Amino acid sequence: MASAVALIITDESEGRLGLPSRLDRRIGERSVLEHTVQRVARVRSVGSVVLVHPREQDPLSRLNGATFGKPVQGYADPGRLRDELLPMRRAARKWSLSAWRGGLAGAGCYDEILPAGPLVAAMSERGADSALLVGADWPLVDPDLCDRVLEKHLSDPESFAFTFTQAPPGLAGAAASRKLLEHVAEHDGTFGQMLSYNPSSPQADPIGRDPCVQIAPEVRSSRHRFIYDTNRSATLVDEVADRLGSRFDAADSVETAGAVVALDERRPRGFAPLPQQVTLELTPQRPV
């Protein structure tokens, strides 16, 4: 089976939600970025890893000369990984940060990887027709899940132009063809539009179709965000690392989900001092 390139969206200045980047934070002996790269490099169907980053940055230098068993290169995006719709996608995702989909207009965690233009450019530069898409602050991304997603895509790139899982944000990447990404870029589209219900163009839920790779129920049911960007999710990942200890580097999504279940029992009020959302109801009809 043909191999593909892995594209890791890397911004040393800010995360995909607009918060300050935490890529240089240490988890054990490695930085968040190093953890992500070493996990992605273990995906069997990946031939090379490319850090897609703003032109003025040099994230490769942050890897401290580490080797990962596969070529790790960079692609400098002159557009700084931005487009005019970035604020809209960020706002849409904030309604569903811990779910893989369910944001405004169906926004999902894979939309945080957009815009598609830099992805297409990086693939074109390397002559790649298929890519695994991952965020740089996904230090618990599961290589086995990524491999299954990528193998499904590579088995028939035309029929399975976009493959994914229902894993919580940060535990699995998505795979896409360059042709699909070109279409998304040209039409200012999102992955969420393909994966959510549209009354004007009804279809069966994609989670019941072949492009959705099935995963363990305990992973699918996890209600947490595993991306190292918000205070809440960074604290969660740190506590998972403390619990797993030396197992952190090798832990798959099932072991990670199990560790979080144990942590949930100890921390029923969650992983942050404040609620994730506060709803204010302004009405003269009844007392608050």
TORDOZA-422391 format. One record per residue (C-alpha): z, x, y. Coordinates in steps of 0.25 Angstrom, whole numbers, plus 5000, padded with zeros to 4 digits. Layout:
! TORDOZA-422391
ZXY/...
//
This chain:
! TORDOZA-422391
500050005000/499750055014/500850105023/501050055037/501750115050/503150075054/503250045069/504650065074/504750005088/505650105096/506150105110/507250195114/507550125127/507749975123/507749895110/506749785108/507749675114/507749765127/509149815124/509449965125/508950045113/509950095103/508950175094/509750305097/511050245092/511650305079/511850235066/512550335058/511750465058/510450405063/509950335076/509550185075/508050235077/508250335065/508750235056/507650135059/506550245057/507150305044/507150155038/505750125042/505250255037/505850215023/504850095022/503850135011/502650075017/502850135031/501950265032/502450305046/503450265056/503050245071/504050225082/503350145093/504050175106/503850175121/503050295126/504150355134/505050365122/505150465110/505950395099/505450495089/506350605095/507550515092/507250535077/507850675078/506750735069/507150645057/506150625046/505950495040/504950525028/503850465036/503150495049/503850435061/502950435074/503050375087/502050285095/502350285110/502050145116/501650145131/502050005133/503550045129/503549935118/503449825128/502549705132/502749595142/503249505131/504449595127/505449525135/505049385129/505149445115/506549505118/507049375123/506549295112/507249385102/508549375108/508749235103/508649285088/509049425088/509749425074/508549345067/507249405063/506549285070/507049165078/506949205092/506249135103/504749095100/505049155086/505349295090/505849385079/506349525077/505049575074/504549535088/505549635094/504549745089/503449695098/502649715106/501549735096/500649825105/501349955103/501449925088/499949905087/499750035095/500650115086/499950065074/498550085080/498950235083/499250255068/498150175062/499150075056/498849935052/500249895048/501649925053/503049895050/503749855063/505249895065/506149915077/506750055080/508149985081/508149935066/508950035059/509249945047/507749905045/507649895030/506449985024/506349905012/506149775019/505149845029/504349895017/504249755011/503849695024/502749815026/502249805011/502049655013/501249675025/500449795019/500149715007/499149625015/499249665030/498249545034/499049435027/500349495030/500149545044/501549535048/502749545037/504149525040/505549485034/506649395038/507649515040/508549515052/508049595064/508049745061/508049745045/506549735043/505249765050/504049685050/502649735046/501349705054/499849735054/499249805066/498249685067/499449585068/500149675079/498849675087/498849525087/500249515091/500049615102/498749545107/499349415108/500749445112/501249385099/502549405092/502949415077/503849295079/502649205082/502149235068/503549215062/504049085069/503548935069/502548895079/502348745080/500948765085/500548845073/501448805061/501648895049/502548915037/503749005041/503249155039/504549185032/504049105019/502749185019/502349315013/502449405026/503949375026/504549475016/505749415010/507149485011/508549465005/509249345010/510449415015/509549495024/508749375029/510049305032/510649415040/510949365054/510949495061/510049585069/509949735064/509149795076/509949895083/509849835097/510849735101/512349765102/512549665091/511449715081/511849865084/513249835081/512849765068/511949885063/513049985067/514049905058/513049895047/512950045047/514450065047/514549975035/513350035027/513750175030/512850275023/512050155018/511550115031/510250205030/509850145017/510350005018/509349895016/509349755023/510149695012/511249795013/511149785028/511349635027/512449645018/513249745027/513049645038/513649525030/514849615028/514949645043/514749505047/516049465039/516849575047/516249535060/516049375060/515849385075/514649475074/514349615079/514449595094/515649555103/514749445110/513949335104/512449365103/512049235110/512849145120/512349005123/512648935136/512448785136/512348725150/512548575149/513248475158/513248375146/514448435138/515548535140/515248675134/
//
